Amino acid sequence: MALKTKHLLGIEPLSRAEIELILHTARAFQEVQRRPIKKLATLRGKTLVLAFFEHSTRTRVSFEIAAQRLGADVVNLDIEASSVQKGESLLDTIKTLAAMRPHAIVIRHAGSGVPHWLANHTEVPIINAGDGTHEHPTQALLDALTMTDHKGLPPWPNGLKVAILGDILHSRVARSNIYLLTKLGATVALWGPPPLVPTCLAELAQGVSVHRRLEDALDAADVVMMLRVQIERQREPLFSSAREYARHYCLTPERVALAKPDAIVMHPGPFLRGVDIAGEVAESPRSVIPQQVDNGVAVRMALLYLLMPPPAEVFPTEVSAETAPSERR
């Protein structure tokens, strides 16, 4: 099986089978992540361009590491030193990059829908690394991989309840996770400041519910995902101070205790200690935040492998047969 599209623009267009293929492939690359020497030659001769029009640490660096571990060359577009500063349009910038014949372009942009628009104007595969408040597909995939590491593979016998807390309205991470998790059969409970969690969000997918009481959102939750307040996307501040927000909405040990005893705690980062999540929660045994970052490399290696396949349609010999996805053997 292969992905039906040459681009990765979001989770919403993907089928469950495509999501499972990506996760299955990523599990093989998890094994590579644990090796002392992680370098492969799978994508030797391929070139990946990273075009980040918004600041990023985790996503940009993990894409770069993923490509390098597969043997690909990586070019980072320096936006501040590019022709964008001379007034060149975004479309002309991407067309210029595409004319240099890279094998894929990873783009992050503040405008919702920008990767989709660009995909209509180039034959080069476009990978969405976050577009405005719309989607962040690779984050949802690495989150799902982390959940399956701890909660097993779907279908889950007793279902899986994921509570997503915080600023849902402005979160592309929340949207991608909602689309992905409900396609895999999980239920999603949303909670946070009422202006940031409008009830219409329950209409995004079947299995999504909006709660006004934290106790209801966390009751029987298997996974607790905390999000930061994205002040940069708000037209007007909703709270007088970070202290006021923390008092009502920070994920504290007492609040985590409302979920299942074996519930894991997640955060896409960056997180603000003491504001959206308490330090003792982020460092607790429940927290899988470092594993999310680690899995981000494995997921992005899988996507690059699937979207920029090597000339021989076989899984790299550097990966053991036991871990290689059967679809690629």
TIKOL-75406 format. One record per residue (C-alpha): x, y, z. Coordinates in Angstrom, 2 decimals. Layout:
BEGIN
X / Y / Z $
...
This chain:
BEGIN
0.00 / 0.00 / 0.00 $
1.12 / 3.58 / -0.65 $
-0.19 / 7.04 / 0.18 $
-2.82 / 8.14 / -2.32 $
-1.46 / 11.68 / -2.48 $
1.96 / 13.05 / -3.30 $
1.51 / 15.80 / -0.68 $
0.86 / 15.72 / 3.06 $
-1.42 / 18.70 / 3.58 $
-3.45 / 17.57 / 6.58 $
-4.97 / 14.67 / 8.46 $
-8.53 / 15.37 / 7.36 $
-8.00 / 14.09 / 3.76 $
-6.19 / 10.90 / 4.87 $
-7.94 / 7.57 / 5.18 $
-7.57 / 5.39 / 8.24 $
-5.50 / 2.96 / 6.17 $
-3.09 / 5.74 / 5.16 $
-2.72 / 6.85 / 8.77 $
-2.00 / 3.28 / 9.84 $
0.57 / 2.93 / 7.04 $
2.44 / 6.02 / 8.25 $
2.39 / 4.83 / 11.87 $
3.44 / 1.31 / 10.85 $
6.38 / 2.70 / 8.88 $
7.32 / 5.02 / 11.76 $
7.55 / 2.06 / 14.15 $
10.33 / 0.63 / 12.00 $
12.20 / 3.92 / 12.24 $
11.76 / 3.92 / 16.02 $
14.15 / 0.98 / 16.00 $
16.65 / 3.05 / 14.00 $
16.33 / 5.82 / 16.59 $
17.56 / 3.45 / 19.30 $
20.73 / 2.48 / 17.44 $
24.13 / 3.94 / 18.37 $
24.69 / 4.80 / 14.70 $
21.48 / 6.15 / 13.19 $
22.68 / 7.14 / 9.72 $
21.10 / 5.39 / 6.72 $
21.64 / 5.83 / 3.00 $
18.00 / 5.27 / 2.07 $
17.40 / 8.72 / 0.55 $
20.93 / 9.42 / -0.64 $
20.73 / 11.78 / -3.61 $
17.42 / 13.28 / -2.49 $
17.07 / 16.94 / -1.46 $
14.61 / 18.38 / 1.07 $
13.90 / 22.11 / 1.39 $
12.65 / 23.51 / 4.71 $
10.71 / 26.77 / 4.27 $
9.59 / 27.95 / 7.70 $
7.84 / 31.31 / 7.63 $
7.06 / 30.94 / 11.35 $
9.49 / 30.24 / 14.17 $
9.97 / 26.60 / 15.13 $
12.34 / 24.45 / 17.15 $
10.92 / 20.93 / 17.41 $
9.32 / 20.60 / 13.99 $
12.09 / 22.21 / 11.94 $
14.96 / 20.48 / 13.70 $
13.26 / 17.07 / 13.70 $
12.57 / 17.32 / 9.95 $
16.21 / 18.20 / 9.40 $
17.43 / 15.32 / 11.59 $
14.98 / 12.92 / 9.94 $
16.20 / 13.80 / 6.46 $
19.87 / 13.62 / 7.43 $
19.43 / 10.24 / 9.11 $
17.95 / 8.94 / 5.87 $
20.93 / 10.28 / 3.92 $
19.11 / 13.17 / 2.20 $
20.55 / 16.66 / 1.69 $
18.74 / 19.45 / 3.54 $
18.43 / 23.11 / 2.57 $
17.06 / 25.56 / 5.15 $
15.51 / 28.65 / 3.59 $
16.58 / 31.66 / 5.67 $
13.47 / 33.81 / 5.41 $
15.21 / 36.90 / 6.80 $
17.92 / 36.64 / 4.14 $
15.66 / 35.56 / 1.28 $
14.07 / 37.54 / -1.53 $
10.86 / 37.61 / 0.52 $
12.43 / 40.61 / 2.26 $
12.70 / 42.31 / -1.14 $
8.98 / 41.91 / -1.75 $
8.94 / 38.62 / -3.64 $
5.59 / 36.88 / -3.32 $
5.24 / 33.58 / -1.52 $
4.14 / 31.86 / -4.71 $
7.16 / 33.11 / -6.64 $
9.45 / 32.05 / -3.82 $
8.07 / 28.50 / -3.87 $
8.14 / 28.37 / -7.68 $
11.78 / 29.43 / -7.56 $
12.58 / 26.68 / -5.07 $
10.64 / 24.14 / -7.13 $
12.60 / 25.11 / -10.25 $
15.76 / 23.87 / -8.49 $
14.18 / 20.39 / -8.48 $
14.15 / 19.41 / -4.80 $
12.33 / 16.20 / -3.98 $
10.02 / 17.80 / -1.39 $
9.37 / 21.12 / 0.34 $
8.33 / 21.36 / 3.99 $
6.47 / 24.58 / 4.73 $
5.18 / 26.28 / 7.86 $
3.16 / 29.45 / 7.44 $
0.86 / 31.66 / 9.52 $
-1.80 / 31.59 / 6.81 $
-4.35 / 28.79 / 7.06 $
-4.53 / 26.87 / 3.80 $
-1.22 / 28.13 / 2.39 $
0.29 / 24.62 / 1.84 $
-2.89 / 23.54 / 0.03 $
-2.76 / 26.59 / -2.22 $
0.91 / 26.06 / -3.02 $
0.33 / 22.36 / -3.76 $
-1.93 / 23.46 / -6.63 $
0.94 / 25.41 / -8.20 $
3.83 / 22.94 / -8.05 $
4.58 / 19.32 / -8.84 $
7.05 / 19.10 / -5.95 $
5.57 / 17.30 / -2.93 $
4.52 / 19.76 / -0.22 $
4.55 / 18.74 / 3.43 $
2.51 / 20.86 / 5.82 $
4.49 / 21.67 / 8.97 $
1.69 / 23.84 / 10.36 $
-0.61 / 26.33 / 8.63 $
-2.18 / 29.05 / 10.74 $
-4.91 / 27.68 / 12.98 $
-5.81 / 24.95 / 10.49 $
-3.69 / 21.79 / 10.82 $
-0.36 / 20.38 / 12.02 $
-0.51 / 16.84 / 10.61 $
2.93 / 15.57 / 11.60 $
2.34 / 16.58 / 15.23 $
-0.88 / 14.56 / 15.33 $
0.90 / 11.57 / 13.81 $
3.70 / 11.64 / 16.38 $
1.12 / 12.08 / 19.14 $
-0.77 / 9.03 / 17.87 $
2.45 / 7.01 / 17.68 $
3.21 / 7.92 / 21.30 $
-0.29 / 6.96 / 22.41 $
-0.05 / 3.56 / 20.72 $
3.32 / 3.00 / 22.40 $
1.56 / 3.23 / 25.76 $
-2.04 / 2.22 / 25.05 $
-1.63 / -0.36 / 22.31 $
-2.80 / -0.39 / 18.73 $
-6.35 / 0.38 / 17.67 $
-9.00 / -0.85 / 17.76 $
-8.88 / -0.34 / 21.51 $
-11.05 / -2.96 / 23.30 $
-12.59 / -0.44 / 25.70 $
-12.15 / 2.57 / 23.49 $
-9.65 / 5.34 / 24.14 $
-10.61 / 8.67 / 25.67 $
-8.32 / 11.60 / 24.99 $
-8.86 / 14.87 / 26.85 $
-7.45 / 17.91 / 25.06 $
-7.27 / 20.96 / 27.30 $
-6.46 / 24.64 / 26.84 $
-6.65 / 26.90 / 23.80 $
-8.49 / 24.67 / 21.32 $
-9.80 / 27.49 / 19.14 $
-6.39 / 28.60 / 17.87 $
-4.72 / 25.18 / 17.95 $
-3.85 / 23.46 / 14.68 $
-2.51 / 20.61 / 16.85 $
-5.96 / 20.09 / 18.37 $
-7.67 / 20.00 / 14.97 $
-5.27 / 17.47 / 13.49 $
-5.52 / 15.30 / 16.60 $
-9.31 / 15.43 / 16.52 $
-9.39 / 14.28 / 12.89 $
-6.81 / 11.53 / 13.46 $
-8.00 / 10.14 / 16.79 $
-11.65 / 9.91 / 15.77 $
-10.64 / 8.11 / 12.56 $
-8.86 / 5.55 / 14.73 $
-11.94 / 5.11 / 16.94 $
-11.04 / 7.22 / 19.96 $
-13.29 / 9.77 / 21.65 $
-12.05 / 13.29 / 22.30 $
-13.13 / 15.53 / 25.20 $
-12.36 / 19.26 / 24.95 $
-12.08 / 21.69 / 27.86 $
-10.60 / 25.11 / 28.50 $
-11.57 / 28.79 / 28.80 $
-15.07 / 29.06 / 27.27 $
-14.04 / 31.69 / 24.68 $
-11.27 / 29.33 / 23.52 $
-13.44 / 26.20 / 23.37 $
-16.66 / 27.10 / 21.52 $
-19.30 / 24.38 / 21.45 $
-19.21 / 24.29 / 17.63 $
-15.88 / 22.40 / 17.88 $
-17.92 / 19.29 / 18.71 $
-19.05 / 19.34 / 15.08 $
-15.53 / 18.70 / 13.73 $
-15.98 / 14.93 / 13.98 $
-18.15 / 12.24 / 15.49 $
-16.91 / 11.32 / 18.95 $
-15.94 / 14.87 / 20.00 $
-17.50 / 16.54 / 23.04 $
-17.07 / 19.98 / 24.61 $
-17.17 / 20.26 / 28.40 $
-17.53 / 23.18 / 30.79 $
-16.44 / 21.17 / 33.84 $
-12.90 / 19.82 / 33.98 $
-14.14 / 16.83 / 35.99 $
-16.31 / 15.73 / 33.06 $
-13.54 / 16.13 / 30.50 $
-11.02 / 14.14 / 32.56 $
-13.37 / 11.46 / 33.86 $
-12.02 / 8.08 / 32.62 $
-9.50 / 9.82 / 30.34 $
-6.65 / 7.60 / 29.12 $
-4.64 / 10.51 / 27.71 $
-4.43 / 14.12 / 28.89 $
-3.08 / 16.54 / 26.29 $
-2.41 / 20.09 / 27.46 $
-2.05 / 22.99 / 25.02 $
-0.60 / 26.44 / 25.57 $
-2.58 / 29.63 / 25.08 $
-1.54 / 31.06 / 21.72 $
-1.47 / 34.71 / 22.64 $
0.14 / 35.58 / 19.30 $
-3.06 / 34.52 / 17.51 $
-5.47 / 36.44 / 19.76 $
-6.70 / 39.85 / 18.73 $
-7.30 / 40.84 / 22.34 $
-5.91 / 39.24 / 25.52 $
-8.52 / 37.22 / 27.41 $
-6.72 / 37.24 / 30.77 $
-5.21 / 40.01 / 32.82 $
-2.09 / 37.98 / 33.58 $
-0.43 / 34.60 / 33.23 $
-0.98 / 34.08 / 36.95 $
-4.74 / 34.48 / 36.52 $
-4.78 / 31.94 / 33.69 $
-2.67 / 29.47 / 35.66 $
-4.96 / 29.67 / 38.67 $
-7.93 / 28.46 / 36.62 $
-6.43 / 26.34 / 33.85 $
-2.88 / 25.17 / 34.63 $
-2.54 / 21.37 / 34.56 $
-1.58 / 20.60 / 38.15 $
-1.09 / 17.23 / 39.88 $
-4.49 / 17.64 / 41.51 $
-6.17 / 18.12 / 38.15 $
-4.31 / 15.24 / 36.50 $
-5.56 / 13.00 / 39.32 $
-9.09 / 13.37 / 37.90 $
-8.09 / 11.16 / 34.95 $
-7.42 / 7.42 / 35.05 $
-4.56 / 6.33 / 37.34 $
-2.58 / 5.13 / 34.32 $
-3.36 / 8.13 / 32.11 $
-0.41 / 9.64 / 30.28 $
0.25 / 13.38 / 30.00 $
1.18 / 14.99 / 26.69 $
2.06 / 18.46 / 25.43 $
3.10 / 19.43 / 21.88 $
5.41 / 22.14 / 23.16 $
6.63 / 24.66 / 23.72 $
5.09 / 24.61 / 27.19 $
5.13 / 27.33 / 29.80 $
5.98 / 25.88 / 33.20 $
3.57 / 27.00 / 35.85 $
1.21 / 28.59 / 33.32 $
-0.30 / 25.84 / 31.15 $
1.38 / 22.90 / 32.89 $
3.00 / 22.57 / 36.30 $
6.65 / 21.62 / 36.32 $
6.02 / 18.62 / 38.56 $
3.47 / 17.30 / 36.02 $
5.79 / 17.82 / 33.05 $
8.54 / 15.93 / 34.90 $
6.31 / 13.25 / 36.42 $
6.30 / 9.55 / 35.47 $
2.98 / 10.16 / 33.71 $
4.60 / 12.62 / 31.29 $
5.59 / 11.33 / 27.84 $
6.60 / 14.73 / 26.49 $
10.24 / 13.74 / 25.76 $
8.99 / 10.63 / 23.96 $
6.76 / 12.80 / 21.78 $
9.84 / 14.70 / 20.62 $
11.73 / 11.46 / 19.98 $
8.80 / 10.02 / 18.02 $
8.66 / 13.19 / 15.96 $
11.88 / 12.18 / 14.23 $
10.62 / 8.63 / 13.56 $
7.31 / 9.90 / 12.11 $
9.03 / 12.42 / 9.87 $
11.51 / 9.80 / 8.69 $
8.53 / 7.64 / 7.75 $
6.84 / 10.46 / 5.84 $
9.98 / 11.36 / 3.92 $
10.46 / 7.70 / 3.06 $
6.86 / 7.43 / 1.80 $
6.78 / 10.76 / -0.06 $
10.36 / 10.67 / -1.42 $
10.75 / 6.92 / -2.00 $
14.16 / 5.48 / -2.89 $
14.64 / 4.23 / -6.48 $
14.28 / 0.58 / -5.42 $
10.83 / 0.02 / -3.96 $
12.12 / -1.93 / -1.00 $
12.60 / -0.99 / 2.60 $
16.23 / -0.06 / 3.39 $
18.43 / -3.04 / 4.13 $
19.78 / -1.16 / 7.12 $
16.45 / -1.82 / 8.88 $
15.91 / -5.36 / 10.08 $
13.28 / -7.50 / 8.40 $
11.49 / -7.92 / 11.73 $
10.72 / -4.20 / 11.90 $
10.25 / -3.44 / 8.21 $
6.68 / -2.66 / 7.14 $
5.28 / -5.54 / 5.12 $
3.83 / -3.14 / 2.53 $
7.32 / -2.03 / 1.55 $
9.14 / -5.38 / 1.45 $
